[in-house]
């Protein structure tokens, strides 16, 4: 955990496909990605050849085919050749690779994208493959059952109440807590509003070095901190009501800066997970959490985390916020967590970025 002097890098563009329950496109994401790229190019006044590096995030398990990310490159075009990479994770981690690529001085403009067609198969069953292959995966635990175990642990320990969970959903759904608590359980102690609905979608985010960012947009969303950490995949080896990796990533990304940011975009598949992340990030009550609706409005697998970063940056790009923090997670029950802090020109301070070195 260090403070490293790095060149200034900013988010300059964000686009995503509609988060819908089902699309009729292929599992390689091409139909969802092409409009995203076209929108970004039109807004920034650039073409595909202005992108120096591309990095994608997706899952071959979800797509049901090997090397699905290769097929996704059809949305970019094969000629002229591109500088490209891929991560088998949420697109937030593809964006981190793009960030590192710019920080090393290799490129000036990088685009990270992600896609997932949850409706193509049994998403709960597919996600079970992320669990321990010897002791957990053979049981084929569905995601909501694991989430219910975590929620029950928090309720029994007094870490939160069902009313606390309902309050998170009430903000997203614009309904009263009492109305939500009157609903039946779907996986005790979870009600339908506690569980993020799967969605088909894709997203893309463009990063740029300082001189390119200033050239292309009026109000870049400067990255002021970035870190990601991992907790044990063994559920019995960690306290499911806490997230040490989120706390460490947040401490590293924020450094000694104030946590009174304007906006926080939190990637949480369940209401109680938003409570965990917000607590670990130690955000004051003044922070607007998930003005986009967050993952509880729609949970597009493998692009939900990238969308959280995109939405946080969008608040700054449009002048709606001066500072923001975004959180992304991967793996079962908040196993891996990423925290990104952003600011506008007035809130970037010294030319330093806090994060891993």
Secondary structure by P-SEA (a helix, b strand, c coil): cccccccccccccccccccccccccccccccccaaaaaaaaaaaccccccccbbbbbbbcccccccccccccccccccccccccccccccaaaaaaaaaaaaaaccccbbbbbbccccccccccccccccccccccccccccaaaaaaaaaaaaaaaccccaaaaaaaaaaaacccaaaaaaccccccccccccbbbbbbbcbbbbbbcaaaaaaccccccccccccccccccccccccccccaaaaaaaaaaaccccccccbbbbbcccaaaaaaaaaaacccccccccccccccccccccaaaaaaaaaaaaaaaacccccbbbbbbccccccbbbbbbbbcccccccccccccc
